Amino acid sequence: MEEDIQIKQNYLRSEVIEKGYSADLFVNFISEKNPESAEDLNSYTIEELKLIVSEFKKQQAKENSESQKIKDNFDLASTATFSSIQTSRQDLEEIITCKKMTRTALTDLENLKITISEYYM
């Protein structure tokens, strides 16, 4: 019996913890499946544990895939928005020819550029 527990613990350590999965997430997963005996290894055969671990890994892979898709979509949207902003700024840049002003300190400057940082339509 003690040897059986040791085999189950070793299996869970090698398949969950050593493969980078969260032990807490695994405990939550197994608790959802069987709340009464979630943490009692005696209530599971090694074959049942293998099946539960396999289901857990599939769920984690699915959640990671969905998280990655959300992240990729966000990154793509951010890049598109930034690119759109850059294009908009370039489209709005133009030279405005003004009538000659009366002589001031500004009129003596050559290649004067004025940047409009905000505008309202």
Secondary structure, 3 states (H helix, E strand, C coil): CHHHHHHHHHHHHHHHHCCCCCHHHHHHHHHHHCCCCCCCHHHCCHHHHHHHHHHHHHHHHHHHHHHHHHHHHHHHHHHHHHHHHHHHHHHHCCCCCCCCCCCCCCCCCCCCCCCCCCCCC
